[in-house]
Amino acid sequence: MLIRFKKSFEKIAMGLLSFMPAEKDLKQLQQTIKQYETLDEWQLFLWKQDEDIIGAIGVILKGEDTAEIQHITVNPSHRQQGVGKQMVSAVKDLYKNKTVVPNNETEAFFEKCKEC
């Protein structure tokens, strides 16, 4: 289930985002979280399964008609179970009035989701 990020989930979100190659540096990671907290067009969602938060997907709203997937990450112990694909699908449902596109870092995974 997709839930909106809030400050109380900050440590969990940072842990999940740190699995992204571009977010390995702590200063970069802190800056990214701050952008999700302060910029209206930056939207971060967490994936809750049972009682655990096991994934995160970040979207940047670009103009009136585009939502770009900026980040997508799943806890390593829950990978290869379709969680990432479920998150992409949930974001597409959430932004059904927009075109959902990947950025350079999420493009390969996004294309993989189309194949299924």
N, C-alpha and C positions, 0 to 999 in steps of 0.2 A: 504494500500500500504506500502510495506517494504521500509524504507529509511535507509541509513547508518548513524550511529551516527557521529556527529561532535561537536566540542567544544561549539559552540553556543547553543547546545541543552543540555548542561551539567546539568543544574538545573532540567529540565524536566526529564531527564534520572535518576538522583539521586532520584527524587520524586517517580518515578515508581519503581525503584529497591528497594526502602525502604519498599515496600510491601512484599518483599521476607523475610522469617523468618531469614535467615542468614545475612541479610543486615540491620538489625535494628540499629546496632551500627554505629554512624556517622564516626568514624575512619575506620571501616571496609568498609563502603560504599565508602568513599573517596579513599581508597586503591583499591577497585574494579574498580571504574571509571578510576583511573590512569592506571591500567592494560589494560583496554579497549583502552585507549588513546595511550599507549606506546608500547604494545606488538603486533606484527603483527599477531600472531596466535589467539589473543583474538579479536573477531569481535562482535560489538554491533549494533543491528538494532532497529529502532523505527517503530511503526505502526501508520501510518497517515490515519485518516478517516475524510473525508471532509477537514476541515482546522485544526483539532485537532490531537495532538499526544496522543494516548490513550493506547499504549502498548509498551513493550520492550522485546526483545529476544536476549540473548547473547550466542555466540557460541565460543568454543575453538577448533581450528583445531589441530588434533592430528595425526601427521604423514601424509602420502600421501593420506590415504583413509578414515579417520574418522573425522566427525564433531560432537562434543559433545555439546548438549544444556545445558548450564551452568545456565542460568536464563530465566525465562519466567514470565511476569507479565502484568496484565491489570488493568487499572484504575477501582476501584470498581464500579463506576456508569455505566461501560460498560461491566461488567461481565455477564456471562450466555447468551451471544449473539453470541458465536462462534468466537470471536476475537482471542483467544488463539489458537484455532484449525487452523484458517486462517494463523496465524504467523508460526506455525509449518509446515504447508503445503508450505508456501512461502520459508521457509528455506530449506526444502527438494528439492524444485524446483531449488533454487539457488545453492545448493551443490549436484546436481543430480549425479555427478561423485564420490561422497563420500557416505559412510554409515552414516546416521544421527542417533545418539544415545542420550539417556538422561544421566544425572548424577544422583546421589542419590536423590537430591532435586527435580529434574524435572521428575523423573521416573513415579510417579503416574499419573501426568497429561498427560505425553507422552503416557502411556498405554491407558488412557481414550480416547485420540484422535484416537487410532487404532480401537476402538470399533465402531466408527461412520462411 
